[in-house]
Amino acid sequence: MKLPPLYLLILFLLFSGCNQSQPSSLTNYESSSPFTGFVIETFESSALVYTEEGSLISFKDIEANAEIGDRIDIQYDEVGASFPGQATARSSEVVSLKKPDGATYTEKEAINLAYQEIAHLPPAEEHLDYRYVTYTEYQEDTDKWLISIFIYGEDEERIVEVK
């Protein structure tokens, strides 16, 4: 069966678009490192992570030096059906970015400052006080970070500017 040229063009465009490097959905950066998500809370041997896929997952056995605001890459298999999800890391690595040229703060520092700025806000649901970064953007021309934070139970994200 011979395919018409229009179908071949469409197939070519579909497959060529799959190879293009895209910034993470959580940031305006293009990163060469694998990226699972942002650490939003740490415990003795686990961390709560908001993932690129839009899930909150508590990972056991993650890298010991992971801190709030870090980007982390985690290799894992199954996620337990709970909220937040539960999983055991097979391996993990902090992959936080370096400070952009000319920036006052690193991404991690800006995230932590944004968390401080919204700390006074009450949780939408008393027993579910989850606040997580959904997007970061560094604006080089103004040396400003835009940190989008979602408070669980609210309808909209909050954009916090960190200068």
Secondary structure as UniProt FT lines:
FT   HELIX           5..18
FT   TURN            25..26
FT   STRAND          37..42
FT   STRAND          46..51
FT   TURN            52..53
FT   STRAND          56..60
FT   TURN            64..65
FT   TURN            68..69
FT   STRAND          71..76
FT   STRAND          85..94
FT   TURN            101..102
FT   HELIX           107..118
FT   TURN            119..120
FT   TURN            126..127
FT   STRAND          131..139
FT   HELIX           140..142
FT   STRAND          144..151
FT   TURN            152..153
FT   STRAND          158..162
//
